[in-house]
């Protein structure tokens, strides 16, 4: 595939289509009203998205991890043909990873469902199977790139031989450094920052650009 060795996928808005992973956990905990209020302030630019995550995590306190694992399939709508796309990429010898600023535990639900080589995400604290309402490590604006850099270093893959697929602000740093950036169902903040732009509900549409 034109010398590329790895494809790095974002999660929220890219693979998960009907919600985002942080909002999902708040909703599972019955805190819809509060998360709506935070997201309204976020949309108005009154609070940065990372600061908003630190507010939202408090709404997850006392949520059982098992509830996420049990209800993930019913609550989450995914973009079409993820399995087929990953299988095709692996047949061509590509590594396929998932890097999200969202909670790692949500990414783990996707890893159980699909054959990602590795996943990276923000570490939300879980004690005795219960979300504590705290974040141990947030990947923030630069942590996603650092995760990709570390994976590439460990597998001897140059960044210029990586393809990034994402939709929003947290993908900007990765888009700057990878050999190809594909914006899918993207926000306007990515305008001028990707090589290809797609609006689609079928992940197979990216293959023509790889």
C-alpha positions in Angstrom: 0.0 0.0 0.0 2.3 2.7 -1.3 5.0 1.9 1.3 2.8 2.6 4.3 3.3 0.3 7.3 0.7 1.5 9.9 -2.7 3.0 10.1 -3.7 4.9 13.3 -7.4 5.3 14.0 -9.1 7.8 16.3 -12.1 6.5 18.1 -14.8 9.2 19.0 -16.5 10.6 15.9 -14.3 8.4 13.7 -15.3 4.9 14.6 -18.0 5.7 17.2 -20.7 7.7 15.5 -23.6 8.4 17.8 -21.9 9.6 20.9 -18.4 10.1 22.4 -16.7 7.8 24.9 -16.7 10.3 27.8 -20.3 11.2 27.3 -21.2 7.5 27.1 -19.9 6.8 30.6 -21.7 9.8 32.0 -24.9 8.7 30.3 -24.5 5.1 31.6 -24.3 6.7 35.1 -27.6 8.6 34.6 -25.9 12.0 34.4 -27.2 13.2 31.0 -28.4 16.6 32.2 -25.0 17.5 33.7 -23.0 16.3 30.8 -25.2 18.2 28.4 -24.6 21.4 30.4 -20.8 20.9 30.2 -20.9 20.1 26.5 -22.9 23.3 25.8 -20.2 25.3 27.5 -17.6 23.4 25.6 -19.4 24.1 22.3 -19.5 27.9 23.1 -15.8 27.9 23.8 -16.3 28.7 27.5 -14.2 25.6 28.5 -11.5 23.7 26.7 -12.3 20.1 25.8 -9.6 18.8 28.1 -10.8 20.8 31.0 -14.3 19.6 30.2 -13.2 16.0 30.4 -11.9 16.7 34.0 -15.4 18.0 34.8 -17.2 15.1 33.2 -15.1 12.4 34.9 -16.7 13.4 38.2 -20.1 12.4 36.7 -18.8 8.9 36.3 -18.2 8.3 40.0 -19.6 5.0 41.3 -20.3 3.7 37.7 -19.5 -0.1 37.6 -17.1 -1.0 34.8 -19.3 -4.1 34.2 -22.1 -1.8 33.1 -20.0 -0.4 30.3 -19.0 -3.9 29.2 -22.5 -5.1 29.3 -24.2 -2.2 27.5 -21.5 -1.1 25.0 -23.1 -3.0 22.1 -26.6 -1.6 22.7 -25.5 2.0 23.4 -22.9 2.5 20.7 -23.3 2.9 16.9 -20.2 2.3 14.9 -19.2 3.3 11.4 -19.8 0.5 8.9 -17.3 -2.2 7.8 -14.7 -1.8 10.5 -13.9 -5.5 10.4 -13.5 -5.7 6.7 -11.2 -2.6 6.5 -9.0 -3.9 9.3 -8.8 -7.4 7.7 -7.9 -5.9 4.3 -5.2 -3.7 5.9 -3.7 -6.7 7.7 -3.7 -8.8 4.6 -1.5 -6.0 3.0 0.9 -6.2 5.9 -0.1 -3.0 7.8 -0.2 -2.6 11.5 -3.6 -1.2 12.7 -3.8 0.7 16.0 -6.4 2.8 17.9 -5.3 6.0 19.6 -7.8 8.0 21.5 -7.9 10.8 24.1 -11.0 9.1 25.4 -11.1 6.5 28.2 -9.0 3.5 27.7 -11.7 1.2 29.0 -14.0 2.2 26.1 -11.2 1.6 23.7 -10.8 -1.9 25.2 -14.4 -2.7 24.3 -13.5 -2.0 20.6 -10.3 -4.1 20.9 -12.4 -7.1 22.1 -14.6 -6.6 19.0 -12.0 -5.9 16.4 -8.4 -7.0 15.7 -6.4 -3.9 16.5 -2.7 -4.6 17.0 -2.7 -2.1 20.0 -4.9 0.5 21.6 -4.0 3.7 23.6 -6.3 5.9 25.6 -6.6 8.2 28.6 -6.4 6.3 31.9 -9.6 6.8 33.9 -9.3 5.4 37.4 -11.2 2.2 38.3 -11.0 0.8 41.8 -12.5 -2.6 42.6 -14.4 -2.5 39.3 -15.9 1.0 39.9 -15.0 4.3 38.2 -13.7 6.6 40.9 -14.5 9.9 39.1 -10.8 10.7 38.6 -8.4 10.7 35.6 -4.9 9.2 36.2 -3.4 10.3 32.9 -5.1 12.3 30.1 -3.6 12.0 26.7 -4.5 15.6 26.0 -3.4 17.4 22.9 0.1 15.8 22.7 -0.4 12.4 24.3 -1.9 10.8 21.2 1.2 11.7 19.2 3.4 10.5 22.0 1.6 7.1 22.0 2.0 6.8 18.2 5.7 7.8 18.5 6.4 5.2 21.1 4.6 2.4 19.2 6.5 3.3 16.0 9.8 3.4 17.9 9.2 -0.1 19.3 8.3 -1.5 15.9 10.9 0.5 13.8 8.2 2.3 11.7 9.0 5.8 10.5 6.2 8.3 11.0 6.2 9.1 7.3 5.0 5.5 6.7 2.0 6.0 8.9 -1.6 6.9 8.0 -3.8 8.8 10.5 -7.5 8.7 10.3 -9.4 11.1 12.6 -12.1 13.7 12.8 -11.3 16.5 15.3 -9.1 18.7 17.5 -7.2 15.8 19.2 -6.0 14.5 15.8 -4.2 17.7 14.7 -0.8 16.9 16.1 -0.8 13.4 14.7 -2.0 14.8 11.3 1.0 17.2 11.3 3.6 14.4 11.6 2.2 11.3 9.7 2.8 10.6 6.0 -0.9 10.8 5.2 -3.8 12.2 7.1 -7.4 11.3 6.3 -10.2 13.5 7.9 -13.4 11.5 8.1 -16.8 13.1 9.2 -14.6 15.9 10.3 -15.0 19.1 12.2 -14.0 22.4 10.6 -11.0 22.6 12.9 -9.3 20.1 10.6 -9.8 22.3 7.5 -6.4 22.5 5.7 -4.8 20.0 8.0 -5.4 16.7 6.2 -4.6 15.2 2.8 -8.0 13.7 2.2 -11.5 14.7 3.4 -14.5 12.3 3.5 -18.0 12.4 4.8 -19.2 8.8 5.0 -20.8 6.0 7.1 -18.8 3.3 5.4 -15.1 3.0 6.5 -14.3 1.2 3.3 -14.4 4.6 1.6 -11.0 5.4 3.0 -9.3 2.4 1.1 -9.2 4.3 -2.2 -6.9 6.8 -0.5 -4.5 4.3 1.0 
